[in-house]
Amino acid sequence: VQLMESGGGLVQPGGSLRLSCVVWGFTSSEYFMRWYRQAPGKERELVSGVVEGRTTYADAVKGRFTISRDNAKNTVILQMNDLKSEGTGVYFCNAWGTGRHDWGRGTQDTVCS
């Protein structure tokens, strides 16, 4: 079982990044897939999630972030627009469900001018 995040990087405020979480070992569409962010010196916090077509977002990212699935590629995507400096952190992919609570290693996003 493996979750691998990619797409992080350095971006200026107002910019965009597209994160991908590729899943191996199980079918991601059968589980609640979530993105978390851990800012420097802070606890990991939920950013967005998707399950059975329903999506959830943290209040701070509503209207700017979009989570989606590419089931053919067993991938979960987080499109992040209009990024703000508080968006800096390591973004982790998480799979949660019956008998499963798996994490990726994370991808670093830095938002600064």
Rosetta constraint file for C-alpha pairs under 8 A:
AtomPair CA 1 CA 23 HARMONIC 7.64 0.50
AtomPair CA 1 CA 24 HARMONIC 5.52 0.50
AtomPair CA 1 CA 25 HARMONIC 4.40 0.50
AtomPair CA 1 CA 26 HARMONIC 6.93 0.50
AtomPair CA 2 CA 23 HARMONIC 5.86 0.50
AtomPair CA 2 CA 24 HARMONIC 5.08 0.50
AtomPair CA 2 CA 25 HARMONIC 6.53 0.50
AtomPair CA 2 CA 102 HARMONIC 7.91 0.50
AtomPair CA 2 CA 103 HARMONIC 7.96 0.50
AtomPair CA 2 CA 104 HARMONIC 6.93 0.50
AtomPair CA 3 CA 21 HARMONIC 6.26 0.50
AtomPair CA 3 CA 22 HARMONIC 5.72 0.50
AtomPair CA 3 CA 23 HARMONIC 4.71 0.50
AtomPair CA 3 CA 24 HARMONIC 6.45 0.50
AtomPair CA 3 CA 93 HARMONIC 6.90 0.50
AtomPair CA 3 CA 94 HARMONIC 7.76 0.50
AtomPair CA 3 CA 102 HARMONIC 7.58 0.50
AtomPair CA 3 CA 103 HARMONIC 6.44 0.50
AtomPair CA 3 CA 104 HARMONIC 4.63 0.50
AtomPair CA 3 CA 105 HARMONIC 7.71 0.50
AtomPair CA 4 CA 20 HARMONIC 7.92 0.50
AtomPair CA 4 CA 21 HARMONIC 5.33 0.50
AtomPair CA 4 CA 22 HARMONIC 5.25 0.50
AtomPair CA 4 CA 23 HARMONIC 6.63 0.50
AtomPair CA 4 CA 93 HARMONIC 7.65 0.50
AtomPair CA 4 CA 104 HARMONIC 5.43 0.50
AtomPair CA 4 CA 105 HARMONIC 6.86 0.50
AtomPair CA 4 CA 106 HARMONIC 7.54 0.50
AtomPair CA 5 CA 19 HARMONIC 6.90 0.50
AtomPair CA 5 CA 20 HARMONIC 5.52 0.50
AtomPair CA 5 CA 21 HARMONIC 4.40 0.50
AtomPair CA 5 CA 22 HARMONIC 6.55 0.50
AtomPair CA 5 CA 92 HARMONIC 7.07 0.50
AtomPair CA 5 CA 93 HARMONIC 6.60 0.50
AtomPair CA 5 CA 104 HARMONIC 6.47 0.50
AtomPair CA 5 CA 105 HARMONIC 7.15 0.50
AtomPair CA 5 CA 106 HARMONIC 5.81 0.50
AtomPair CA 5 CA 107 HARMONIC 5.88 0.50
AtomPair CA 6 CA 19 HARMONIC 5.69 0.50
AtomPair CA 6 CA 20 HARMONIC 5.32 0.50
AtomPair CA 6 CA 21 HARMONIC 6.60 0.50
AtomPair CA 6 CA 106 HARMONIC 7.93 0.50
AtomPair CA 6 CA 107 HARMONIC 5.96 0.50
AtomPair CA 7 CA 17 HARMONIC 6.84 0.50
AtomPair CA 7 CA 18 HARMONIC 5.69 0.50
AtomPair CA 7 CA 19 HARMONIC 4.48 0.50
AtomPair CA 7 CA 20 HARMONIC 6.20 0.50
AtomPair CA 7 CA 107 HARMONIC 7.20 0.50
AtomPair CA 8 CA 17 HARMONIC 6.85 0.50
AtomPair CA 8 CA 18 HARMONIC 7.45 0.50
AtomPair CA 8 CA 19 HARMONIC 6.33 0.50
AtomPair CA 8 CA 107 HARMONIC 5.36 0.50
AtomPair CA 8 CA 108 HARMONIC 5.25 0.50
AtomPair CA 8 CA 109 HARMONIC 4.83 0.50
AtomPair CA 8 CA 110 HARMONIC 7.95 0.50
AtomPair CA 9 CA 17 HARMONIC 7.67 0.50
AtomPair CA 9 CA 108 HARMONIC 6.24 0.50
AtomPair CA 9 CA 109 HARMONIC 4.88 0.50
AtomPair CA 9 CA 110 HARMONIC 6.13 0.50
AtomPair CA 10 CA 109 HARMONIC 6.05 0.50
AtomPair CA 10 CA 110 HARMONIC 4.76 0.50
AtomPair CA 10 CA 111 HARMONIC 5.97 0.50
AtomPair CA 10 CA 112 HARMONIC 7.46 0.50
AtomPair CA 11 CA 15 HARMONIC 5.90 0.50
AtomPair CA 11 CA 16 HARMONIC 7.15 0.50
AtomPair CA 11 CA 17 HARMONIC 7.66 0.50
AtomPair CA 11 CA 109 HARMONIC 7.80 0.50
AtomPair CA 11 CA 110 HARMONIC 6.27 0.50
AtomPair CA 11 CA 111 HARMONIC 5.00 0.50
AtomPair CA 11 CA 112 HARMONIC 6.43 0.50
AtomPair CA 11 CA 113 HARMONIC 7.78 0.50
AtomPair CA 12 CA 83 HARMONIC 7.66 0.50
AtomPair CA 12 CA 111 HARMONIC 5.35 0.50
AtomPair CA 12 CA 112 HARMONIC 5.01 0.50
AtomPair CA 12 CA 113 HARMONIC 5.01 0.50
AtomPair CA 13 CA 82 HARMONIC 6.82 0.50
AtomPair CA 13 CA 83 HARMONIC 5.37 0.50
AtomPair CA 13 CA 84 HARMONIC 5.01 0.50
AtomPair CA 13 CA 85 HARMONIC 6.19 0.50
AtomPair CA 13 CA 111 HARMONIC 5.84 0.50
AtomPair CA 13 CA 112 HARMONIC 6.02 0.50
AtomPair CA 13 CA 113 HARMONIC 6.45 0.50
AtomPair CA 14 CA 81 HARMONIC 7.02 0.50
AtomPair CA 14 CA 82 HARMONIC 3.97 0.50
AtomPair CA 14 CA 83 HARMONIC 4.90 0.50
AtomPair CA 14 CA 84 HARMONIC 6.35 0.50
AtomPair CA 15 CA 81 HARMONIC 6.16 0.50
AtomPair CA 15 CA 82 HARMONIC 5.28 0.50
AtomPair CA 15 CA 83 HARMONIC 5.49 0.50
AtomPair CA 16 CA 79 HARMONIC 7.52 0.50
AtomPair CA 16 CA 80 HARMONIC 5.41 0.50
AtomPair CA 16 CA 81 HARMONIC 4.37 0.50
AtomPair CA 16 CA 82 HARMONIC 6.05 0.50
AtomPair CA 16 CA 83 HARMONIC 6.13 0.50
AtomPair CA 17 CA 79 HARMONIC 6.24 0.50
AtomPair CA 17 CA 80 HARMONIC 5.23 0.50
AtomPair CA 17 CA 81 HARMONIC 6.71 0.50
AtomPair CA 18 CA 77 HARMONIC 7.01 0.50
AtomPair CA 18 CA 78 HARMONIC 5.77 0.50
AtomPair CA 18 CA 79 HARMONIC 4.51 0.50
AtomPair CA 18 CA 80 HARMONIC 5.98 0.50
AtomPair CA 19 CA 77 HARMONIC 5.60 0.50
AtomPair CA 19 CA 78 HARMONIC 5.02 0.50
AtomPair CA 19 CA 79 HARMONIC 6.36 0.50
AtomPair CA 19 CA 80 HARMONIC 7.86 0.50
AtomPair CA 20 CA 75 HARMONIC 6.62 0.50
AtomPair CA 20 CA 76 HARMONIC 5.82 0.50
AtomPair CA 20 CA 77 HARMONIC 4.55 0.50
AtomPair CA 20 CA 78 HARMONIC 6.47 0.50
AtomPair CA 21 CA 75 HARMONIC 5.38 0.50
AtomPair CA 21 CA 76 HARMONIC 5.09 0.50
AtomPair CA 21 CA 77 HARMONIC 6.29 0.50
AtomPair CA 21 CA 93 HARMONIC 6.22 0.50
AtomPair CA 22 CA 73 HARMONIC 7.46 0.50
AtomPair CA 22 CA 74 HARMONIC 6.15 0.50
AtomPair CA 22 CA 75 HARMONIC 4.48 0.50
AtomPair CA 22 CA 76 HARMONIC 6.69 0.50
AtomPair CA 23 CA 27 HARMONIC 7.51 0.50
AtomPair CA 23 CA 28 HARMONIC 6.56 0.50
AtomPair CA 23 CA 74 HARMONIC 5.69 0.50
AtomPair CA 23 CA 75 HARMONIC 6.00 0.50
AtomPair CA 24 CA 74 HARMONIC 7.67 0.50
AtomPair CA 27 CA 31 HARMONIC 7.59 0.50
AtomPair CA 27 CA 74 HARMONIC 6.54 0.50
AtomPair CA 28 CA 32 HARMONIC 7.80 0.50
AtomPair CA 28 CA 33 HARMONIC 7.00 0.50
AtomPair CA 28 CA 71 HARMONIC 7.58 0.50
AtomPair CA 28 CA 74 HARMONIC 5.94 0.50
AtomPair CA 28 CA 75 HARMONIC 7.21 0.50
AtomPair CA 28 CA 76 HARMONIC 7.89 0.50
AtomPair CA 28 CA 95 HARMONIC 7.39 0.50
AtomPair CA 29 CA 33 HARMONIC 7.90 0.50
AtomPair CA 29 CA 51 HARMONIC 7.35 0.50
AtomPair CA 29 CA 52 HARMONIC 7.24 0.50
AtomPair CA 29 CA 69 HARMONIC 7.72 0.50
AtomPair CA 29 CA 71 HARMONIC 6.64 0.50
AtomPair CA 29 CA 74 HARMONIC 7.50 0.50
AtomPair CA 30 CA 51 HARMONIC 7.88 0.50
AtomPair CA 30 CA 52 HARMONIC 7.72 0.50
AtomPair CA 31 CA 51 HARMONIC 6.47 0.50
AtomPair CA 31 CA 95 HARMONIC 6.27 0.50
AtomPair CA 31 CA 96 HARMONIC 5.91 0.50
AtomPair CA 31 CA 97 HARMONIC 5.47 0.50
AtomPair CA 32 CA 49 HARMONIC 6.90 0.50
AtomPair CA 32 CA 50 HARMONIC 5.87 0.50
AtomPair CA 32 CA 51 HARMONIC 4.67 0.50
AtomPair CA 32 CA 52 HARMONIC 7.83 0.50
AtomPair CA 32 CA 95 HARMONIC 5.86 0.50
AtomPair CA 32 CA 96 HARMONIC 5.16 0.50
AtomPair CA 32 CA 97 HARMONIC 6.17 0.50
AtomPair CA 33 CA 49 HARMONIC 5.59 0.50
AtomPair CA 33 CA 50 HARMONIC 5.46 0.50
AtomPair CA 33 CA 51 HARMONIC 6.52 0.50
AtomPair CA 33 CA 76 HARMONIC 7.37 0.50
AtomPair CA 33 CA 93 HARMONIC 7.33 0.50
AtomPair CA 33 CA 94 HARMONIC 5.74 0.50
AtomPair CA 33 CA 95 HARMONIC 4.72 0.50
AtomPair CA 33 CA 96 HARMONIC 6.40 0.50
AtomPair CA 34 CA 46 HARMONIC 7.37 0.50
AtomPair CA 34 CA 47 HARMONIC 7.56 0.50
AtomPair CA 34 CA 48 HARMONIC 5.67 0.50
AtomPair CA 34 CA 49 HARMONIC 4.04 0.50
AtomPair CA 34 CA 50 HARMONIC 6.41 0.50
AtomPair CA 34 CA 93 HARMONIC 5.87 0.50
AtomPair CA 34 CA 94 HARMONIC 5.03 0.50
AtomPair CA 34 CA 95 HARMONIC 6.41 0.50
AtomPair CA 34 CA 96 HARMONIC 7.88 0.50
AtomPair CA 35 CA 46 HARMONIC 6.27 0.50
AtomPair CA 35 CA 47 HARMONIC 5.56 0.50
AtomPair CA 35 CA 48 HARMONIC 5.30 0.50
AtomPair CA 35 CA 49 HARMONIC 6.21 0.50
AtomPair CA 35 CA 78 HARMONIC 7.72 0.50
AtomPair CA 35 CA 91 HARMONIC 6.67 0.50
AtomPair CA 35 CA 92 HARMONIC 5.63 0.50
AtomPair CA 35 CA 93 HARMONIC 4.78 0.50
AtomPair CA 35 CA 94 HARMONIC 6.16 0.50
AtomPair CA 36 CA 44 HARMONIC 6.29 0.50
AtomPair CA 36 CA 45 HARMONIC 5.33 0.50
AtomPair CA 36 CA 46 HARMONIC 4.40 0.50
AtomPair CA 36 CA 47 HARMONIC 5.11 0.50
AtomPair CA 36 CA 48 HARMONIC 7.08 0.50
AtomPair CA 36 CA 91 HARMONIC 5.56 0.50
AtomPair CA 36 CA 92 HARMONIC 5.09 0.50
AtomPair CA 36 CA 93 HARMONIC 6.48 0.50
AtomPair CA 36 CA 94 HARMONIC 7.47 0.50
AtomPair CA 37 CA 44 HARMONIC 5.52 0.50
AtomPair CA 37 CA 45 HARMONIC 5.39 0.50
AtomPair CA 37 CA 46 HARMONIC 6.48 0.50
AtomPair CA 37 CA 47 HARMONIC 6.41 0.50
AtomPair CA 37 CA 89 HARMONIC 6.01 0.50
AtomPair CA 37 CA 90 HARMONIC 5.57 0.50
AtomPair CA 37 CA 91 HARMONIC 4.45 0.50
AtomPair CA 37 CA 92 HARMONIC 6.23 0.50
AtomPair CA 38 CA 42 HARMONIC 6.23 0.50
AtomPair CA 38 CA 43 HARMONIC 5.82 0.50
AtomPair CA 38 CA 44 HARMONIC 4.22 0.50
AtomPair CA 38 CA 45 HARMONIC 6.25 0.50
AtomPair CA 38 CA 89 HARMONIC 5.25 0.50
AtomPair CA 38 CA 90 HARMONIC 5.22 0.50
AtomPair CA 38 CA 91 HARMONIC 6.48 0.50
AtomPair CA 38 CA 92 HARMONIC 7.98 0.50
AtomPair CA 39 CA 43 HARMONIC 7.15 0.50
AtomPair CA 39 CA 44 HARMONIC 7.24 0.50
AtomPair CA 39 CA 86 HARMONIC 7.87 0.50
AtomPair CA 39 CA 87 HARMONIC 7.76 0.50
AtomPair CA 39 CA 88 HARMONIC 6.14 0.50
AtomPair CA 39 CA 89 HARMONIC 4.16 0.50
AtomPair CA 39 CA 90 HARMONIC 6.51 0.50
AtomPair CA 40 CA 89 HARMONIC 6.26 0.50
AtomPair CA 46 CA 58 HARMONIC 6.79 0.50
AtomPair CA 47 CA 57 HARMONIC 5.81 0.50
AtomPair CA 47 CA 58 HARMONIC 5.14 0.50
AtomPair CA 47 CA 61 HARMONIC 7.28 0.50
AtomPair CA 48 CA 55 HARMONIC 7.27 0.50
AtomPair CA 48 CA 56 HARMONIC 5.37 0.50
AtomPair CA 48 CA 57 HARMONIC 4.36 0.50
AtomPair CA 48 CA 58 HARMONIC 6.23 0.50
AtomPair CA 48 CA 67 HARMONIC 6.80 0.50
AtomPair CA 49 CA 55 HARMONIC 5.59 0.50
AtomPair CA 49 CA 56 HARMONIC 5.14 0.50
AtomPair CA 49 CA 57 HARMONIC 6.68 0.50
AtomPair CA 49 CA 67 HARMONIC 6.99 0.50
AtomPair CA 50 CA 54 HARMONIC 5.52 0.50
AtomPair CA 50 CA 55 HARMONIC 4.40 0.50
AtomPair CA 50 CA 56 HARMONIC 6.44 0.50
AtomPair CA 50 CA 67 HARMONIC 6.94 0.50
AtomPair CA 50 CA 68 HARMONIC 7.30 0.50
AtomPair CA 51 CA 55 HARMONIC 6.61 0.50
AtomPair CA 55 CA 67 HARMONIC 7.15 0.50
AtomPair CA 57 CA 61 HARMONIC 6.51 0.50
AtomPair CA 57 CA 62 HARMONIC 5.83 0.50
AtomPair CA 57 CA 65 HARMONIC 7.89 0.50
AtomPair CA 58 CA 62 HARMONIC 6.39 0.50
AtomPair CA 61 CA 65 HARMONIC 5.69 0.50
AtomPair CA 64 CA 80 HARMONIC 6.17 0.50
AtomPair CA 64 CA 81 HARMONIC 5.12 0.50
AtomPair CA 64 CA 82 HARMONIC 6.21 0.50
AtomPair CA 64 CA 83 HARMONIC 7.81 0.50
AtomPair CA 65 CA 78 HARMONIC 6.79 0.50
AtomPair CA 65 CA 79 HARMONIC 5.51 0.50
AtomPair CA 65 CA 80 HARMONIC 4.47 0.50
AtomPair CA 65 CA 81 HARMONIC 5.99 0.50
AtomPair CA 66 CA 78 HARMONIC 5.69 0.50
AtomPair CA 66 CA 79 HARMONIC 5.08 0.50
AtomPair CA 66 CA 80 HARMONIC 6.61 0.50
AtomPair CA 67 CA 76 HARMONIC 7.26 0.50
AtomPair CA 67 CA 77 HARMONIC 5.62 0.50
AtomPair CA 67 CA 78 HARMONIC 4.54 0.50
AtomPair CA 67 CA 79 HARMONIC 6.35 0.50
AtomPair CA 68 CA 76 HARMONIC 5.86 0.50
AtomPair CA 68 CA 77 HARMONIC 5.22 0.50
AtomPair CA 68 CA 78 HARMONIC 6.58 0.50
AtomPair CA 69 CA 74 HARMONIC 7.59 0.50
AtomPair CA 69 CA 75 HARMONIC 5.87 0.50
AtomPair CA 69 CA 76 HARMONIC 4.52 0.50
AtomPair CA 69 CA 77 HARMONIC 6.01 0.50
AtomPair CA 70 CA 74 HARMONIC 5.99 0.50
AtomPair CA 70 CA 75 HARMONIC 5.16 0.50
AtomPair CA 70 CA 76 HARMONIC 6.23 0.50
AtomPair CA 70 CA 77 HARMONIC 7.57 0.50
AtomPair CA 71 CA 75 HARMONIC 6.21 0.50
AtomPair CA 83 CA 87 HARMONIC 6.27 0.50
AtomPair CA 83 CA 111 HARMONIC 6.93 0.50
AtomPair CA 84 CA 88 HARMONIC 7.81 0.50
AtomPair CA 84 CA 111 HARMONIC 6.40 0.50
AtomPair CA 85 CA 110 HARMONIC 7.69 0.50
AtomPair CA 85 CA 111 HARMONIC 4.90 0.50
AtomPair CA 85 CA 112 HARMONIC 5.86 0.50
AtomPair CA 86 CA 111 HARMONIC 7.54 0.50
AtomPair CA 87 CA 109 HARMONIC 7.48 0.50
AtomPair CA 87 CA 110 HARMONIC 7.32 0.50
AtomPair CA 87 CA 111 HARMONIC 6.42 0.50
AtomPair CA 88 CA 108 HARMONIC 7.79 0.50
AtomPair CA 88 CA 109 HARMONIC 5.39 0.50
AtomPair CA 88 CA 110 HARMONIC 4.52 0.50
AtomPair CA 88 CA 111 HARMONIC 5.29 0.50
AtomPair CA 89 CA 108 HARMONIC 5.89 0.50
AtomPair CA 89 CA 109 HARMONIC 5.47 0.50
AtomPair CA 89 CA 110 HARMONIC 6.41 0.50
AtomPair CA 90 CA 106 HARMONIC 5.79 0.50
AtomPair CA 90 CA 107 HARMONIC 5.34 0.50
AtomPair CA 90 CA 108 HARMONIC 4.34 0.50
AtomPair CA 90 CA 109 HARMONIC 6.04 0.50
AtomPair CA 91 CA 106 HARMONIC 5.18 0.50
AtomPair CA 91 CA 107 HARMONIC 5.25 0.50
AtomPair CA 91 CA 108 HARMONIC 6.26 0.50
AtomPair CA 91 CA 109 HARMONIC 7.15 0.50
AtomPair CA 92 CA 103 HARMONIC 6.81 0.50
AtomPair CA 92 CA 104 HARMONIC 5.82 0.50
AtomPair CA 92 CA 105 HARMONIC 6.53 0.50
AtomPair CA 92 CA 106 HARMONIC 4.30 0.50
AtomPair CA 92 CA 107 HARMONIC 6.65 0.50
AtomPair CA 93 CA 103 HARMONIC 5.81 0.50
AtomPair CA 93 CA 104 HARMONIC 5.33 0.50
AtomPair CA 93 CA 105 HARMONIC 7.95 0.50
AtomPair CA 93 CA 106 HARMONIC 6.84 0.50
AtomPair CA 94 CA 101 HARMONIC 7.01 0.50
AtomPair CA 94 CA 102 HARMONIC 5.62 0.50
AtomPair CA 94 CA 103 HARMONIC 4.65 0.50
AtomPair CA 94 CA 104 HARMONIC 6.58 0.50
AtomPair CA 95 CA 100 HARMONIC 6.77 0.50
AtomPair CA 95 CA 101 HARMONIC 5.52 0.50
AtomPair CA 95 CA 102 HARMONIC 5.16 0.50
AtomPair CA 95 CA 103 HARMONIC 6.63 0.50
AtomPair CA 96 CA 100 HARMONIC 5.32 0.50
AtomPair CA 96 CA 101 HARMONIC 4.55 0.50
AtomPair CA 96 CA 102 HARMONIC 6.72 0.50
AtomPair CA 97 CA 101 HARMONIC 6.60 0.50
